[in-house]
Amino acid sequence: MRIDMTTLAQAYDACPAAADSGTATTTTAKAVYLSLNNGPADAAHNATACQWLEQRLHEARALNDDLPADLEQLEDWIARRSVQVGGEYRRYLQARHDGAPRRYFSGKGHALYFLQHAAPTKLVDGSWLYGLLPRWDDADFRPLIDTYLEELGDGVAEKNHVVLYKKLLASHRCEQWQDAPDEHFIQGAIQLALAYNAEHYLPEIVGYNLGYEQLPLHLLITAYELNELSIDPYYFTLHVTVDNGGTGHARMAVQALRQLMARCGDPAAFLRRVHDGYRLNDLGAGTTAVIAGFDLQAELVRILAAKAVVGQNMHSDYCRVGGRSINDWLADPQQIPAMLAALESAGWIQRGQPAENSRFWRLIQSERAEMFGVFNAYEQQILGDWIASAPGQETVPAPRTPSWRARQRTLDTLGLHHTPRNGPPRGVIRHHPATAAANEQMDSSSAELRQLEMQVAALGSKQAAMDLLLSLMSPARHHSASGLMATRLFRQLMN
């Protein structure tokens, strides 16, 4: 994939969707996302994705943005935004110190819901820049390519953003994100459509990158409150550091814009498209919208309705609540709210008390729980939070104050704690003794990596090696063992 710098500021003549850009399509964001999530789509699906993206750009052009018209003001603009966000965060911390409740998350279940519903975006983190890798030997593209490589952790699993997020989801059994509403797929679909069509949308990619890499207030608050709820915030605190406006991705985004603008035949047209790309960040369900969309009882009802599909005929007729058998209650998912009310009236559920005080909870969590394994960790958290919340309030009592060790992961002490005397810094990934199955998997992975090394060594040119490596660094593959190694080799060869 090569990007012709002579046509950067022209209309979308080469875009496969250009001829149909005025035609509405019923394609959903989720459909676009899924068609691109496993790698480049075929020509027909990619044309559909381009057409869908054109419609999102049309929507974006109707929005306002705060980008300064004069590029010479960009550094001051970033600095002012940073000062503003920092001031708002200090006020948030002071309010919390004075006794204010959490601003975002009513309880741990709410936070896990957010992690799950933000997953379509987080699991393609950085992908909008993937299509620029073929310009690895062009210094003006270097800030954007460096940004992509850093999103990939430079090939180190413990720093790869997608690896980190996948581990975070798995640790709390929140992997079932595919059923999220369509608006939760919009940002991820935009990123993937840009990733595989960089030759048509370079100005939009530059603008989108400029907006995405700014430090938002919600990132700081999210990290603080996740830590408070005993959820590892490292994925989020990592973004606070790498996106900083002084030396991080925000600064690199400005550098790339200036360098590429200098090569345009029509800078004004290029900049208009940069603004379009910047505004794409405002489409779909953002962080605060996802958080605000949580309803504790509605989520519990959804979970129980899904259980009812397989559990409606699994109960004895002796199991009766409110004069009806459990099988009868579960026969119609619409009856779930009434069943919960019946369980509460019968004393099986004690709302507003610790979950373990409820007989129904002990069916799930006890030494000889009759329903052991029916609910996974996420589902148990939602049920436990709902029981513990007061009826009509659905706010979970505040957890205990985090320990000193837990507070080391907050932003207040980020980077200030010392390395343990007897070992390396404590990382996000916990290392356990290897099992036989793990050793077998490692042997297989090692063989694959050795084969990749031999392939690269056998190629006759640096360009051929880079072409092979970048094919393994796509949004679908960079977080695999071979993708991580390819990223490390790509970085070495690029320098």
C-alpha positions as CSV (number, residue, x, y, z in Angstrom):
1,M,0.0,0.0,0.0
2,R,1.6,3.3,-1.1
3,I,0.3,6.8,-0.4
4,D,0.7,9.3,-3.2
5,M,1.6,12.6,-1.6
6,T,0.6,14.5,-4.8
7,T,-3.1,13.8,-4.3
8,L,-3.4,14.4,-0.5
9,A,-5.5,17.5,-0.8
10,Q,-7.6,16.4,-3.7
11,A,-11.2,15.1,-3.6
12,Y,-11.8,11.4,-3.0
13,D,-11.5,10.4,-6.7
14,A,-9.6,7.2,-5.9
15,C,-11.8,6.1,-3.1
16,P,-13.9,3.0,-4.1
17,A,-16.9,4.4,-2.3
18,A,-16.7,7.9,-3.8
19,A,-19.2,7.3,-6.6
20,D,-21.8,6.1,-4.0
21,S,-20.9,8.5,-1.2
22,G,-24.3,10.2,-1.5
23,T,-26.2,7.0,-1.3
24,A,-27.4,5.9,2.1
25,T,-26.5,2.4,3.2
26,T,-28.2,0.3,5.9
27,T,-24.9,-1.3,6.8
28,T,-24.4,-1.2,10.6
29,A,-21.2,-0.2,12.5
30,K,-21.1,-3.7,13.9
31,A,-21.2,-5.3,10.5
32,V,-18.4,-3.1,9.3
33,Y,-16.4,-3.8,12.5
34,L,-16.8,-7.6,12.2
35,S,-16.0,-7.6,8.5
36,L,-12.6,-5.9,9.2
37,N,-11.8,-7.2,12.6
38,N,-10.1,-10.4,11.4
39,G,-8.0,-8.6,8.8
40,P,-8.4,-6.9,5.4
41,A,-11.8,-7.5,3.9
42,D,-12.4,-8.6,0.3
43,A,-13.0,-5.8,-2.2
44,A,-16.8,-5.8,-1.9
45,H,-16.8,-5.6,1.9
46,N,-14.1,-3.0,1.9
47,A,-16.1,-0.9,-0.5
48,T,-19.0,-1.1,1.8
49,A,-16.8,-0.1,4.7
50,C,-15.6,2.9,2.7
51,Q,-19.1,3.9,1.9
52,W,-20.1,3.6,5.6
53,L,-17.1,5.8,6.5
54,E,-18.1,8.4,4.0
55,Q,-21.4,8.7,5.7
56,R,-19.8,9.1,9.1
57,L,-17.6,11.9,7.6
58,H,-20.7,13.5,6.2
59,E,-22.1,13.5,9.8
60,A,-18.8,14.8,11.2
61,R,-18.8,17.8,8.9
62,A,-22.0,19.0,10.5
63,L,-20.3,19.2,13.9
64,N,-18.2,21.9,15.4
65,D,-14.7,21.5,16.7
66,D,-12.2,23.4,18.8
67,L,-9.1,23.0,16.7
68,P,-7.4,26.4,16.2
69,A,-7.4,27.7,12.6
70,D,-3.7,28.7,12.9
71,L,-1.4,25.7,13.2
72,E,1.1,27.9,15.1
73,Q,-1.4,27.8,18.0
74,L,-1.6,24.0,18.3
75,E,1.0,23.7,21.1
76,D,-0.7,26.5,23.1
77,W,-4.0,24.8,22.5
78,I,-2.7,21.5,23.8
79,A,-1.1,23.2,26.8
80,R,-4.4,25.0,27.7
81,R,-6.4,21.7,27.4
82,S,-3.9,20.0,29.7
83,V,-4.1,22.8,32.3
84,Q,-7.9,22.7,32.1
85,V,-8.1,18.9,32.5
86,G,-5.5,19.0,35.3
87,G,-7.5,21.6,37.2
88,E,-10.8,19.7,36.8
89,Y,-9.1,16.6,38.0
90,R,-7.7,18.3,41.1
91,R,-11.2,19.6,41.9
92,Y,-12.5,16.0,41.5
93,L,-9.9,14.7,43.9
94,Q,-10.7,17.4,46.4
95,A,-14.4,16.6,46.2
96,R,-13.7,12.9,46.8
97,H,-11.5,13.8,49.7
98,D,-14.4,15.9,51.1
99,G,-16.7,12.9,50.9
100,A,-18.3,13.1,47.5
101,P,-19.3,9.7,46.0
102,R,-17.7,8.2,42.9
103,R,-18.6,10.3,39.8
104,Y,-18.7,7.4,37.3
105,F,-19.3,4.0,38.8
106,S,-22.0,3.1,41.3
107,G,-20.2,-0.2,42.1
108,K,-17.8,-2.8,40.7
109,G,-20.5,-4.3,38.5
110,H,-21.0,-0.9,36.8
111,A,-17.3,-0.6,36.2
112,L,-17.1,-4.1,34.7
113,Y,-20.1,-3.3,32.5
114,F,-18.1,-0.3,31.2
115,L,-15.0,-2.4,30.5
116,Q,-17.1,-4.9,28.5
117,H,-19.1,-2.3,26.5
118,A,-16.0,-0.2,25.7
119,A,-14.2,-3.4,24.4
120,P,-15.1,-2.9,20.7
121,T,-13.1,0.3,20.7
122,K,-10.3,-0.8,23.1
123,L,-9.6,-4.1,21.3
124,V,-8.6,-2.2,18.1
125,D,-6.6,0.5,20.0
126,G,-4.3,2.4,17.6
127,S,-5.5,0.6,14.5
128,W,-6.3,3.8,12.6
129,L,-2.5,4.2,12.0
130,Y,-1.8,0.7,10.7
131,G,-2.1,1.6,7.0
132,L,0.8,4.1,7.3
133,L,3.4,1.3,8.1
134,P,4.4,1.0,4.4
135,R,5.9,4.6,4.7
136,W,8.3,3.4,7.4
137,D,11.2,4.9,5.4
138,D,9.6,8.4,5.2
139,A,10.7,10.7,8.0
140,D,7.6,12.8,7.8
141,F,5.5,9.7,8.6
142,R,7.8,8.7,11.5
143,P,5.8,10.4,14.4
144,L,2.6,8.5,13.3
145,I,4.4,5.2,12.8
146,D,6.2,5.6,16.2
147,T,2.8,6.2,17.8
148,Y,1.4,3.0,16.3
149,L,4.4,1.0,17.4
150,E,4.0,2.4,20.9
151,E,0.3,1.4,20.9
152,L,1.7,-2.1,20.2
153,G,4.0,-1.8,23.1
154,D,7.0,-2.0,20.7
155,G,6.3,-5.8,20.7
156,V,6.4,-6.2,24.5
157,A,3.3,-8.1,25.6
158,E,3.1,-6.2,29.0
159,K,2.9,-2.9,27.1
160,N,0.8,-3.9,24.1
161,H,-2.5,-2.1,24.6
162,V,-4.7,-4.8,23.2
163,V,-3.0,-7.6,25.1
164,L,-3.5,-5.6,28.3
165,Y,-7.1,-5.0,27.6
166,K,-7.8,-8.6,26.7
167,K,-6.2,-9.7,30.0
168,L,-8.2,-7.2,31.9
169,L,-11.5,-8.5,30.4
170,A,-10.5,-12.1,31.0
171,S,-9.5,-11.6,34.6
172,H,-13.1,-10.4,35.3
173,R,-14.9,-12.7,32.8
174,C,-16.1,-9.8,30.7
175,E,-15.2,-11.3,27.3
176,Q,-18.8,-11.3,26.0
177,W,-18.8,-7.9,24.4
178,Q,-20.1,-8.9,20.9
179,D,-23.7,-8.2,21.8
180,A,-23.1,-4.6,22.7
181,P,-25.4,-2.0,21.0
182,D,-24.4,-0.8,17.5
183,E,-23.4,2.6,18.7
184,H,-20.6,1.0,20.8
185,F,-19.0,-0.3,17.6
186,I,-18.9,3.0,15.8
187,Q,-15.5,4.2,17.0
188,G,-13.9,0.8,16.4
189,A,-15.4,0.5,12.9
190,I,-14.1,4.0,12.1
191,Q,-10.6,3.0,13.2
192,L,-10.6,-0.2,11.2
193,A,-12.0,1.5,8.1
194,L,-9.2,4.1,8.3
195,A,-6.6,1.3,8.9
196,Y,-7.3,-0.5,5.7
197,N,-7.9,2.6,3.5
198,A,-5.0,4.9,4.5
199,E,-4.2,5.7,0.9
200,H,-7.6,7.4,0.5
201,Y,-7.9,9.0,4.0
202,L,-4.5,10.2,5.1
203,P,-5.7,13.7,6.1
204,E,-8.6,12.3,8.0
205,I,-6.2,9.8,9.8
206,V,-4.0,12.8,10.8
207,G,-7.0,14.7,12.2
208,Y,-8.5,11.6,13.9
209,N,-5.1,10.9,15.5
210,L,-4.8,14.5,16.7
211,G,-8.1,14.3,18.5
212,Y,-7.8,10.8,19.9
213,E,-4.4,11.4,21.5
214,Q,-5.4,14.3,23.6
215,L,-5.7,13.6,27.3
216,P,-9.3,13.6,28.4
217,L,-10.6,14.1,32.0
218,H,-12.6,10.9,31.8
219,L,-9.4,8.9,31.5
220,L,-8.1,10.2,34.8
221,I,-11.3,9.7,36.7
222,T,-11.8,6.2,35.2
223,A,-8.4,5.1,36.3
224,Y,-8.9,6.5,39.8
225,E,-12.3,4.9,40.3
226,L,-11.3,1.5,38.8
227,N,-8.4,1.3,41.3
228,E,-10.8,2.2,44.1
229,L,-12.9,-0.8,43.0
230,S,-9.9,-3.2,43.0
231,I,-9.8,-3.3,39.2
232,D,-6.3,-2.9,37.8
233,P,-6.2,0.5,36.1
234,Y,-2.9,0.0,34.3
235,Y,-4.3,0.0,30.8
236,F,-5.7,3.5,31.5
237,T,-2.8,4.9,33.4
238,L,-0.5,3.8,30.6
239,H,-2.5,6.1,28.3
240,V,-2.1,9.0,30.6
241,T,1.6,8.8,30.4
242,V,2.1,8.0,26.7
243,D,-0.5,10.5,25.5
244,N,1.0,13.5,27.3
245,G,1.3,16.8,25.5
246,G,5.0,17.4,26.3
247,T,6.7,14.4,24.8
248,G,4.0,11.9,24.1
249,H,1.5,11.1,21.4
250,A,-0.3,14.4,21.6
251,R,2.9,16.2,20.7
252,M,3.8,13.7,18.0
253,A,0.4,14.2,16.4
254,V,1.1,17.9,16.0
255,Q,4.5,17.2,14.6
256,A,3.1,14.8,12.0
257,L,0.4,17.3,11.0
258,R,3.0,20.0,10.4
259,Q,5.4,17.8,8.4
260,L,2.7,16.4,6.1
261,M,1.0,19.8,5.6
262,A,4.3,21.1,4.3
263,R,4.2,18.6,1.4
264,C,0.7,19.4,0.3
265,G,-0.1,21.2,-2.9
266,D,-3.3,22.6,-1.4
267,P,-2.8,23.0,2.4
268,A,-6.3,24.5,2.9
269,A,-8.0,21.5,1.4
270,F,-5.8,19.2,3.4
271,L,-6.6,21.0,6.6
272,R,-10.4,20.8,5.9
273,R,-10.1,17.1,5.7
274,V,-8.0,17.1,8.9
275,H,-10.9,18.8,10.7
276,D,-13.3,16.1,9.3
277,G,-11.1,13.4,10.8
278,Y,-10.8,15.2,14.1
279,R,-14.6,15.4,14.4
280,L,-14.9,11.7,13.8
281,N,-13.9,11.3,17.5
282,D,-17.3,12.7,18.5
283,L,-19.4,10.0,16.8
284,G,-20.8,6.9,18.6
285,A,-20.9,6.1,22.3
286,G,-17.9,7.6,24.1
287,T,-16.7,6.8,27.5
288,T,-19.2,8.9,29.5
289,A,-22.1,7.8,27.3
290,V,-21.2,4.1,27.9
291,I,-21.0,4.7,31.6
292,A,-24.3,6.7,31.7
293,G,-26.0,3.9,29.8
294,F,-25.7,1.4,32.7
295,D,-28.8,0.4,34.6
296,L,-28.1,-2.2,37.3
297,Q,-31.5,-3.9,37.4
298,A,-31.8,-3.9,33.6
299,E,-28.4,-5.6,33.3
300,L,-29.4,-8.2,35.9
301,V,-32.6,-8.9,34.0
302,R,-30.7,-9.2,30.8
303,I,-28.4,-11.8,32.4
304,L,-31.2,-13.8,33.9
305,A,-33.2,-13.7,30.7
306,A,-30.2,-15.2,28.9
307,K,-29.9,-17.9,31.6
308,A,-33.6,-18.7,31.2
309,V,-33.1,-19.9,27.7
310,V,-31.1,-22.9,28.9
311,G,-32.4,-23.2,32.5
312,Q,-36.2,-23.1,32.1
313,N,-36.6,-26.8,32.3
314,M,-33.7,-27.7,34.6
315,H,-35.6,-27.1,37.9
316,S,-37.7,-29.5,40.0
317,D,-41.4,-28.6,40.3
318,Y,-40.8,-28.5,44.0
319,C,-38.9,-25.3,43.5
320,R,-41.7,-22.7,43.9
321,V,-41.7,-19.0,44.5
322,G,-44.8,-16.9,44.7
323,G,-47.0,-20.0,44.1
324,R,-45.3,-20.8,40.8
325,S,-42.5,-23.1,39.8
326,I,-39.2,-21.8,38.7
327,N,-39.7,-23.5,35.4
328,D,-42.9,-21.5,35.0
329,W,-41.2,-18.2,35.8
330,L,-38.3,-18.9,33.4
331,A,-40.6,-19.9,30.5
332,D,-41.1,-16.3,29.6
333,P,-38.1,-13.9,29.9
334,Q,-40.6,-11.0,30.3
335,Q,-41.4,-12.4,33.7
336,I,-37.9,-12.0,35.1
337,P,-38.6,-8.7,36.9
338,A,-41.7,-10.1,38.6
339,M,-39.7,-13.2,39.6
340,L,-37.1,-11.0,41.3
341,A,-39.8,-9.2,43.1
342,A,-41.3,-12.6,44.2
343,L,-37.9,-13.8,45.5
344,E,-37.6,-10.6,47.5
345,S,-41.1,-10.9,48.9
346,A,-40.5,-14.5,49.9
347,G,-37.3,-13.5,51.8
348,W,-34.9,-15.3,49.4
349,I,-33.3,-11.9,48.6
350,Q,-32.5,-9.3,51.3
351,R,-32.1,-6.1,49.4
352,G,-29.8,-3.4,50.9
353,Q,-27.8,-6.0,52.8
354,P,-24.6,-7.8,52.0
355,A,-25.3,-10.4,49.3
356,E,-24.2,-13.3,51.6
357,N,-27.2,-12.6,53.8
358,S,-29.5,-13.7,51.1
359,R,-30.5,-17.3,50.7
360,F,-30.6,-17.0,46.9
361,W,-27.0,-15.8,46.9
362,R,-25.9,-18.8,49.0
363,L,-27.3,-21.1,46.2
364,I,-24.6,-19.6,44.0
365,Q,-21.8,-18.9,46.5
366,S,-21.5,-21.3,49.4
367,E,-19.5,-24.4,50.3
368,R,-22.1,-26.7,48.6
369,A,-23.9,-24.3,46.4
370,E,-26.6,-26.0,44.4
371,M,-26.1,-23.5,41.5
372,F,-22.3,-23.5,41.5
373,G,-21.0,-22.5,38.1
374,V,-24.2,-21.1,36.7
375,F,-23.0,-17.5,37.0
376,N,-19.6,-16.4,35.9
377,A,-17.6,-13.8,37.9
378,Y,-19.1,-10.8,36.0
379,E,-22.6,-12.0,36.4
380,Q,-22.1,-12.7,40.1
381,Q,-20.8,-9.2,40.5
382,I,-23.9,-7.7,38.9
383,L,-26.2,-9.9,41.1
384,G,-24.3,-9.2,44.2
385,D,-24.3,-5.4,43.6
386,W,-28.1,-5.5,42.9
387,I,-28.7,-7.3,46.2
388,A,-26.5,-5.0,48.2
389,S,-28.1,-1.9,46.7
390,A,-31.1,-0.4,48.4
391,P,-34.4,-0.8,46.5
392,G,-34.9,2.1,44.2
393,Q,-31.4,3.5,44.7
394,E,-29.2,0.8,43.2
395,T,-26.0,2.4,44.5
396,V,-23.6,-0.1,46.0
397,P,-22.1,0.8,49.3
398,A,-18.6,2.2,49.0
399,P,-15.8,-0.5,49.2
400,R,-13.1,-0.5,51.8
401,T,-10.3,2.0,51.4
402,P,-7.6,0.6,49.1
403,S,-4.5,-0.7,50.8
404,W,-1.1,1.1,50.6
405,R,0.0,-1.5,48.0
406,A,-3.2,-0.8,45.9
407,R,-2.6,2.9,46.1
408,Q,0.7,2.5,44.4
409,R,-1.2,1.9,41.1
410,T,-3.1,5.3,41.3
411,L,-2.1,8.3,39.3
412,D,-1.1,10.2,42.4
413,T,1.9,7.9,42.9
414,L,2.5,6.8,39.3
415,G,6.2,6.3,38.8
416,L,7.1,7.3,42.3
417,H,7.2,4.0,44.1
418,H,10.6,2.3,44.4
419,T,11.8,-0.9,42.8
420,P,11.7,-3.8,45.4
421,R,15.1,-4.6,46.7
422,N,14.9,-8.3,45.9
423,G,13.6,-8.2,42.4
424,P,12.5,-6.3,39.3
425,P,9.6,-3.9,39.3
426,R,6.2,-5.5,40.0
427,G,4.4,-5.7,36.6
428,V,0.8,-6.1,35.5
429,I,1.3,-9.7,34.4
430,R,1.5,-12.2,37.3
431,H,4.0,-14.9,36.6
432,H,3.1,-18.4,37.8
433,P,5.0,-21.7,37.6
434,A,4.5,-23.2,34.1
435,T,2.3,-26.2,33.7
436,A,3.0,-29.0,31.2
437,A,0.3,-27.6,28.9
438,A,1.8,-24.2,29.2
439,N,5.3,-25.5,28.4
440,E,3.9,-27.3,25.3
441,Q,2.2,-24.1,24.2
442,M,5.5,-22.2,24.7
443,D,7.4,-24.8,22.7
444,S,4.9,-24.4,19.8
445,S,5.1,-20.6,20.0
446,S,8.9,-20.7,20.1
447,A,9.0,-22.8,17.0
448,E,6.7,-20.4,15.2
449,L,8.9,-17.5,16.2
450,R,12.1,-19.2,15.1
451,Q,10.5,-19.9,11.8
452,L,9.6,-16.2,11.5
453,E,13.2,-15.2,12.3
454,M,14.5,-17.6,9.6
455,Q,12.0,-16.2,7.1
456,V,13.1,-12.6,7.7
457,A,16.8,-13.6,7.5
458,A,16.2,-15.4,4.2
459,L,14.7,-12.4,2.4
460,G,16.9,-10.6,0.0
461,S,16.1,-7.0,0.9
462,K,15.1,-4.8,3.8
463,Q,12.0,-3.8,2.0
464,A,10.9,-7.4,1.6
465,A,11.5,-8.0,5.3
466,M,9.4,-5.0,6.3
467,D,6.6,-6.0,4.0
468,L,6.5,-9.4,5.7
469,L,6.6,-8.0,9.1
470,L,3.9,-5.3,8.6
471,S,1.5,-8.0,7.4
472,L,1.8,-9.5,10.9
473,M,1.3,-6.2,12.6
474,S,-2.3,-5.7,11.5
475,P,-5.0,-4.8,14.1
476,A,-6.1,-8.5,14.0
477,R,-2.6,-10.0,14.5
478,H,-0.2,-7.6,16.3
479,H,-1.1,-9.0,19.7
480,S,-0.3,-12.6,18.8
481,A,3.1,-14.1,19.6
482,S,4.2,-13.7,16.0
483,G,2.8,-10.2,15.8
484,L,4.7,-9.1,18.9
485,M,7.9,-10.5,17.5
486,A,7.2,-8.9,14.1
487,T,6.8,-5.5,15.9
488,R,10.1,-5.9,17.7
489,L,11.9,-6.8,14.4
490,F,10.1,-4.0,12.6
491,R,11.3,-1.5,15.2
492,Q,14.9,-2.8,15.0
493,L,15.0,-2.6,11.2
494,M,13.4,0.8,11.0
495,N,16.0,2.4,13.3
